[in-house]
């Protein structure tokens, strides 16, 4: 059951609170790191994907705004640093402190919201592979049970000058290309297999696996590359030891049948992500996908997967917050009629501006998304990936609480909706 909290005199649930914290960031007291880093998975390094856990086990991305700003200053080019003017428009009302009783406590404008937890202690980020590749910066542990490889290879679209506006990595690849500099080193199949083996078998810190790379100009070859990663993971770690699912993100190939080899290699689901449903906005926000791949190829591949492998096997991520809620929900429902899962990834407006802004929508937007998704998932039998949930996604959380969300929505419509909380 969803936990309830009071903020500025209004009741919010865990998913409301998650959307607010993810989009606004959080100020983390140094005392939090000092007290809990030896006993829990929390570290003053933005590359370690810190998160907090609400009382009902909702997992929330914990972007420490101070650490994030320091990282941007050290990692970004002079050109990219100009974007920091947007960053200073943001002032998070959330703070994480140590309470008088020694517990981590979440505050909003100085007022207590709730005590929180952190994931169990892990030595994951202290490790290096046999080739000397550090785990930090190449893979992350999300929440309580997910291992994610978020950028296994460079994005050709970004290097061609067409990065997605919201993608920090895409901005980096674009800048490297402009300066005629090479891409960062790519983790080998052995590196990925060893990291997976450690997280799944040695520490047992993960039971779900996500593999993601940049969009390439040769998606047929991209599928072969993914297969080689899965083959090596199976050889070293054993895909049978991954208790949850393997979710693979790939650029849709011209011939959808090319993805068959990825399923045959062990993928449970494949995502070909549209990111934005509104076609005009997509041309501006995801210019590379619009120019080189196109909406039709994405849909053709997703429909092929759904037809050949069944409902819920094809997925498409959307960056929720960069287009109107109605537009996203329209896309999510269209895909659902085809048995395709819409993954709702909340836009974190801290890396690069989208359409000239770094300000996420208000809470009412995410409430509309939450209710709309719950209705779509129930109506069409759609189940998003994951177990407890992901750091920045609302989809699995919504599915986990879909009946409760829809029941409350009916009651609110009967009794009168609550005021907006900004």
C-alpha positions, 0 to 999 in steps of 0.5 A: 500500500502506498505511503502517505505524507503531508507537504505544505498541508496537502497529502501526497503519496509515495509516487507523488513524492518520488516525482518531486524529489527526482525532478527537483533533486535533494540537498544531502547533509555531509553527516548522511555520508559520514554516518551511513556509507560504512553500513549502506550503499550511499557514497558522495559520488554522483556516478554511484547512482545513489537512491533512498527508499521510502517506507513502502519500498518505493525507490527514489533517485537521490541526486545530490544537487551540490555533488552534481554541480561539482561533477558537471564543472569538472566533467563538462567542456567550456561550451557545455558549462554555459548551460550551468546558467540554467542550473542556478534557476533550480533550488531544491526544497528537499534535504536529507539529514540525520535526525536526533534519533540517528535516522536518515530523515527527508525534509521539505523546506525544513519540515519533516516528511518521513524517515527513509532507508538506503540499500544494503552495503555493497563493495561493487563500486570498489571493484575493477575488472581483470582488464583494469576497468573500474566498475564506477562509471561503467555500470550502476546498481539501481535501487535494491536489485538492478544492474544497469550498463547505461552506455556500453558504446558511443552514440553515432547520432550524437557524434554526427551532431544530433544528440537527444536534448535530454541526454548528458552522454550524448552531449559529451559524445557530440563535444568529443566529435567536434574536437576530433577526439576519440570516444571513451574506452568501451567495456569489453564483453569480458568486462561486462560479464565479470561485472555481471558475475560479481553483482549477480553471483558474488554479492547477489546485489542484482537480479535484474539486468539492463544493457544499453548503448548509444544509437548506431548507424548500423543497428544490424551490427548493433544487434550482433554486438549485443548478442556477443555481450549476452553470450559472454555473460552467459559463459561467465555469470550464467544467464540462468542465475539472473533471477529476474529479467534481462532487458536490452535496449537497441536501435531498431534494425531495418529488418525487424527479424534481426532482433531474433538473435538477441532473444535467442541469446537470452534477452527477456525483453527488448526496448526500441525507445521512441522517447517522445510521442509528439512527432513535432517535439520529437524532431527537436528533442530527439533529432537523431532518431527522427533523422536516421531511424524514424518513428515508423522503423521503431513502431515496425520493430516493436510490433514485430516483437510483440507479434512474434514473442507475445505481449509485454516483450517489446518496450519503449522508454519515454522521457516523461516531463518533456512533452504534455502528459496527454501526448505521452499517454496517447502514445502509451495507450497506442502501444498498449493496444499492440501489447507494447510496454511504455516505460515512464522515465522521469526527466531529470532536468539537471544535465542539459536543457530541453527546449530551452529550459531545465524546469520540470512540470508541476506535480499535477502533471505526474499525477495525471501520468500516474493515473493514466498509466495505471488505467492503461496497464489495467485495461490492456494487461500491460506489465512493465519490467522490474520488481520493486522498481527503478530509480527514476521510472514511474512505470513499475511503481504504478503497476505495483499499485495500479488498483489502489491508484485507480480506486483513489482516482474514482473516489477523488472524482466523486468527492472533488479533487485536491488542490495542486501542489507545486 
